[in-house]
Amino acid sequence: MNGRRLPRGRTADLAAAIIALALTPAAPAFALSTDKDQPIEVEADSAELDDVKNVSIYRGNVIVTQGSIRMTGDLMTVYQTDSDDLDHLIIEGRPATYKQLPDESPIYDEAEALRMEYHELKNKVILISRAVVRQEGLRFSGDRIEYDTELSKVKAWSKPPATPDDGSATDEQPRERVKIIIKKKDDQAPQ
């Protein structure tokens, strides 16, 4: 990056984006309350800033940490508005991963997908392609999972079946489906 430091506004916007993305991966969960107070560290093989286009790109073994939050990917792109506010952030990988330890839980919340997007202005986190979310006692997967951070709503979609190159559909190709697994609690008392 030619020895250049991130401009002050950009650092704050990146921090806000990473915090928001990490706090809201796909279902209502509460992150460690101390994570937001921890420093944010971004590591990558390379980084570049384009002040004209308001884009920051981090390439190669991207690792973002803040407290118990850890996100990884091959490429992270941060887009900002003309007023230097965060517009959206995209992290891609094989897969891109996220994990965070919620308050009062010894088990990390985890998510993965080939592409993770955080749209601050739309209050949305989107996991695309081979999306999986694991939280204590819950696992769900689909081709696309969207989480509305304002309304705490989750939507998941399956991928339509592949069609032959000639466009004809066949009954032999099963449709991929959304899958949700709810783990039964061992300590539940009979009712």
TANOR-V806589 format. One line per field, one symbol per residue. ss: DSSP state (a for helix, b for strand, c for the rest). A space follows every 10 residues. Layout:
ss: ???
This chain:
ss: cccccccaaa aaaaaaaaaa aaaccccccc bcccaaaccc bbbccbbbbb ccccbbbbbb bbbbbbccbb bbbbbbbbbb cccccbbbbb bbbbbbbbbb bbcccccbbb bbbbbbbbbc cccbbbbbbb bbbbbccbbb bbbbbbbbcc ccbbbbbccc cccccccccc ccccccccbb bbcccccccc c
